[in-house]
Amino acid sequence: MLTPEQIAQYHREGFVIIPNFMTAQEVAAYHAEMDRIAQGNTLASHDKTRMEMEPDQPAEGMLIRRIYEPCTHYDSFRALSESPKLLDSVEKLVGPDILFHYSKINMKPPRIGSVVEWHQDLSYYPLTNRDSVTVLFYLDDASVTNGCLQILPRRHHLPLLTHSTDGFFRGKVTESVDASDAILIEGAAGTVIFISCMTPHASVVNTSNQSRRTLILSYRATDAFPIHCHIMTDLVEKHVRLVRGQRSPVARFTMTEFPIPVYENQIASLYELQERSRKKEQAA
Ligand SMILES: O=C(O)CCC(=O)C(=O)O
């Protein structure tokens, strides 16, 4: 359960860090589950509906970049998404009526783990209001060398930064970012970080020999309705479920306008979108 000071920090800074949210035993159980999920998948042959592989490895390489929607597909992660301990904290941030929105595991394997450039989560999933929180668990000790999270504090009340060029969504902030006050969040496995959906965040490549896995869940108030953005909304919304309180008969609007993410080609993951954007910038 978050303390009043932690809740105040979230609203003031746009994030709050809680060490030791998970026990070492819980972390170990999630490691075993991830090993089970990963088994038998290679770059050449993997279940594309369940995971994305690191692209820079041999065909028989087994390094996974992202596991999709663990809280939909696997019981232990689903149980976490509905656990009273976690929902009690989420309730303090978005109110008593809560929808589970989506989940993912970013694997950032040793020596290869991909970069994540600055972005704000709401740019991907526009909603009628900002009562949406990203819950990021460190499942490994995270440091500067294995690509811990970086955050820009106190930006969450400002308008959305630009994430498009030439009218197309690039999956990352495309205007120049003043990162002089960026906070690098090192932390032990079991730490959780609650992040406003409007807080810009990023992480660098993993240059170490240690993996850096993050489990990310997103929740929103039931009166934060999705603004329909083509097939992307349908794909994500099928994972949405009521986890506490009541569904809302009204949508609450707190913004008068919001940019729609328009994809240049087919829908792509954050990694692919950002990679394409970097290639485009290099070619220009
Ligand atoms: O795992 C990370 O480093 C953060 C990733 C992230 O922000 C995302 O997947 O939206």
Ligand as a Chemical Component Dictionary entry (heavy atoms), coordinates in Angstrom:
data_LIG
# 
_chem_comp.id                   LIG 
_chem_comp.type                 NON-POLYMER 
_chem_comp.pdbx_formal_charge   0 
_chem_comp.three_letter_code    LIG 
# 
loop_
_chem_comp_atom.comp_id 
_chem_comp_atom.atom_id 
_chem_comp_atom.alt_atom_id 
_chem_comp_atom.type_symbol 
_chem_comp_atom.charge 
_chem_comp_atom.model_Cartn_x 
_chem_comp_atom.model_Cartn_y 
_chem_comp_atom.model_Cartn_z 
_chem_comp_atom.pdbx_ordinal 
LIG O1 O1 O 0 11.801 -1.964 -20.314 1  
LIG C1 C1 C 0 12.131 -0.778 -20.434 2  
LIG O2 O2 O 0 13.287 -0.400 -20.398 3  
LIG C2 C2 C 0 11.064 0.279  -20.619 4  
LIG C3 C3 C 0 10.263 -0.064 -21.799 5  
LIG C4 C4 C 0 9.115  0.818  -22.087 6  
LIG O3 O3 O 0 9.070  1.950  -21.706 7  
LIG C5 C5 C 0 8.026  0.266  -22.876 8  
LIG O4 O4 O 0 8.104  -0.895 -23.312 9  
LIG O5 O5 O 0 7.039  1.010  -23.088 10 
# 
loop_
_chem_comp_bond.comp_id 
_chem_comp_bond.atom_id_1 
_chem_comp_bond.atom_id_2 
_chem_comp_bond.value_order 
_chem_comp_bond.pdbx_ordinal 
LIG O1 C1 DOUB 1 
LIG C1 O2 SING 2 
LIG C1 C2 SING 3 
LIG C2 C3 SING 4 
LIG C3 C4 SING 5 
LIG C4 O3 DOUB 6 
LIG C4 C5 SING 7 
LIG C5 O4 DOUB 8 
LIG C5 O5 SING 9 
# 
